[in-house]
């Protein structure tokens, strides 16, 4: 699925949460690509913007274009190796906020459904119990409203579109999700209501624990 209309936000151009000699932590806005797309008109991205200021900055992990929130980049090769290993070994911790359609019956739960690329409809992902890769998400209700619910989502694995597909499988798609939401859920928000609110990892230089939090742009109580 091509990006038919790519209009990345220009203000704020960059939101730097933390920076030292080894890492830089950013708060990515919704509708900005993490890395450049293939087409020239999709060149603008968080990576391009940060490399204009910090040329050695390199991507360690990504957020979907429509998702906002925290992302860490490495500023040298040693830091990149160290942080990449933390992500691969699931030593990092990420917490997201999502506003979903409807009201889940329970207060919390774990979704354990394997995911695979829905190739004819890429970049969409889908549940596939035979070929899918293991994927787990813990969810917890934070606030219920008349037509929607604010959830805290903690991904245990890090599959592409994991949170979006898992919420869909729960019967409560994320509001404003152009790929997975039904018409009612899509119409209830002008952006994907998914935000990477908290990120924790060990600093690559001395392994001290670091935790960062980014204000949620669509939930006043965040």
C-alpha positions in Angstrom: 0.0 0.0 0.0 1.6 3.2 -1.2 1.7 6.5 0.7 -0.9 8.4 -1.3 -0.7 11.6 0.6 2.5 12.1 2.7 2.4 15.4 4.6 4.7 15.1 7.5 4.3 17.7 10.3 6.9 20.5 10.2 6.3 21.9 13.6 7.8 20.8 15.9 10.5 19.8 13.4 12.4 17.8 16.0 11.6 16.9 19.6 14.8 15.9 21.4 14.0 14.4 24.8 17.6 13.5 25.8 21.0 13.5 24.2 24.6 12.7 25.2 27.7 11.4 23.4 26.2 7.9 22.8 22.5 8.2 22.3 19.7 10.5 21.4 16.1 10.0 22.5 13.3 11.6 20.4 9.6 12.1 20.6 8.4 11.3 17.0 5.2 13.0 15.9 2.4 11.1 14.2 2.5 11.0 10.3 6.3 11.2 10.1 8.2 8.2 8.7 11.0 6.8 10.9 13.2 6.1 7.9 12.9 7.4 4.3 10.5 5.7 1.9 11.6 4.5 -1.5 10.0 7.4 -3.5 11.7 10.8 -3.5 8.6 12.4 -2.1 8.8 10.1 0.9 12.4 11.1 1.8 11.5 13.3 4.8 11.8 11.2 7.9 12.9 11.3 11.5 16.2 9.7 10.4 16.9 12.4 7.8 16.0 15.2 10.2 18.2 14.0 13.0 21.1 13.2 10.7 21.2 16.9 9.6 22.1 17.8 13.2 23.8 14.5 14.3 25.3 12.9 11.1 26.3 9.7 12.9 22.9 9.0 14.3 21.6 5.5 13.3 18.2 3.7 13.7 18.0 1.0 16.3 14.2 0.4 16.2 11.2 2.0 14.5 7.7 3.3 15.0 5.0 3.2 12.4 4.5 6.4 10.5 1.1 7.0 12.2 2.3 6.2 15.7 3.8 8.9 17.9 6.2 8.7 20.8 9.6 7.7 22.0 12.4 6.3 20.0 16.1 6.0 20.7 18.9 6.3 18.2 22.6 5.5 18.6 25.3 8.0 17.9 28.2 5.5 17.4 28.7 1.9 16.3 29.4 0.6 19.8 26.2 2.1 21.1 24.2 0.8 18.2 25.5 -2.8 18.8 24.7 -2.5 22.6 21.2 -1.2 22.2 20.3 -3.4 19.3 21.3 -6.4 21.4 19.0 -5.2 24.2 16.1 -5.0 21.8 16.9 -8.5 20.3 17.1 -10.0 23.8 13.9 -8.2 25.0 15.8 -6.3 27.7 14.1 -3.0 26.9 10.7 -2.1 28.1 8.1 -0.1 26.1 4.7 1.1 27.2 2.1 2.5 24.8 -1.2 4.3 25.2 -4.0 3.5 22.8 -7.6 4.7 22.6 -9.7 1.9 21.2 -13.3 1.5 20.0 -15.8 0.2 22.4 -15.2 -1.2 25.9 -13.4 -4.4 26.6 -15.2 -6.8 29.0 -12.2 -7.3 31.3 -9.9 -4.9 33.0 -6.7 -6.4 31.7 -5.4 -9.4 29.7 -2.7 -10.9 27.5 -3.1 -11.4 23.7 -1.0 -14.2 22.4 -1.6 -14.5 18.6 1.1 -15.2 15.9 1.4 -12.6 13.2 2.6 -12.7 9.6 2.5 -10.2 6.7 -0.7 -10.2 4.7 1.3 -10.2 1.5 -1.4 -9.3 -1.0 -2.4 -6.4 1.2 1.0 -5.4 2.5 2.0 -3.6 4.7 -0.9 -5.1 6.6 -0.3 -7.9 9.0 -2.6 -10.7 10.0 -3.0 -13.5 12.5 -1.8 -16.9 11.2 -1.6 -19.8 13.6 0.4 -22.0 11.1 3.0 -19.6 9.8 2.9 -16.6 12.0 5.6 -15.5 14.4 4.9 -15.6 18.2 3.5 -12.2 19.4 2.3 -11.2 22.8 0.8 -8.0 24.2 -0.4 -7.2 27.7 -3.2 -4.7 27.9 -4.8 -2.8 30.8 -7.8 -0.5 31.0 -7.0 3.1 32.2 -10.2 4.9 31.4 -13.6 4.0 30.0 -15.7 6.6 28.0 -19.0 6.2 26.3 -17.7 4.9 23.0 -14.0 4.3 23.6 -11.5 3.1 26.1 -8.0 4.3 26.9 -5.6 1.3 27.3 -2.1 0.8 28.5 -0.3 -1.6 26.1 2.9 -3.4 26.9 4.3 -5.4 24.0 6.3 -8.4 25.0 7.4 -9.1 21.5 8.0 -6.4 18.8 6.3 -7.5 15.6 5.3 -5.1 12.9 1.8 -3.6 13.5 1.6 -5.9 16.6 -0.5 -3.6 18.8 -2.8 -2.6 16.0 -3.6 -6.2 14.9 -3.9 -7.4 18.4 -6.4 -4.7 19.3 -8.4 -5.6 16.2 -8.3 -9.3 17.2 -9.7 -8.3 20.6 -12.6 -6.7 18.8 -11.6 -3.1 19.8 -9.6 -1.5 16.9 -7.5 1.6 17.7 -9.3 4.8 16.8 -8.1 6.5 13.6 -6.3 3.4 12.3 -6.5 3.7 8.5 -5.3 0.2 8.0 -7.3 -1.8 10.5 -10.2 0.2 11.9 -13.8 -0.1 10.7 -15.6 3.0 9.5 -16.9 4.0 12.9 -13.6 3.7 14.7 -11.8 5.5 11.8 -14.2 8.4 12.0 -13.7 8.9 15.7 -10.2 10.3 15.4 -8.1 12.3 12.9 -5.0 10.3 13.7 -4.0 6.9 14.9 -4.6 7.0 18.7 -1.4 5.1 19.5 1.5 6.7 21.4 4.8 5.2 22.7 4.6 6.8 26.1 7.5 5.2 28.0 10.8 3.6 27.0 13.4 2.0 29.3 16.8 0.5 28.5 20.3 0.3 29.8 22.7 3.1 28.7 25.2 1.6 26.3 28.3 3.2 27.9 27.8 2.2 31.6 24.6 0.1 31.6 22.8 2.4 34.0 19.0 2.1 33.8 17.3 4.9 31.9 13.6 5.5 31.6 12.0 8.3 29.4 8.4 9.4 29.2 6.7 11.5 26.5 3.3 13.3 27.0 0.4 11.7 25.2 -1.0 14.1 22.6 -4.5 12.6 22.6 -5.2 11.8 26.2 -5.3 14.7 28.7 -4.8 12.3 31.7 -1.4 11.0 30.3 
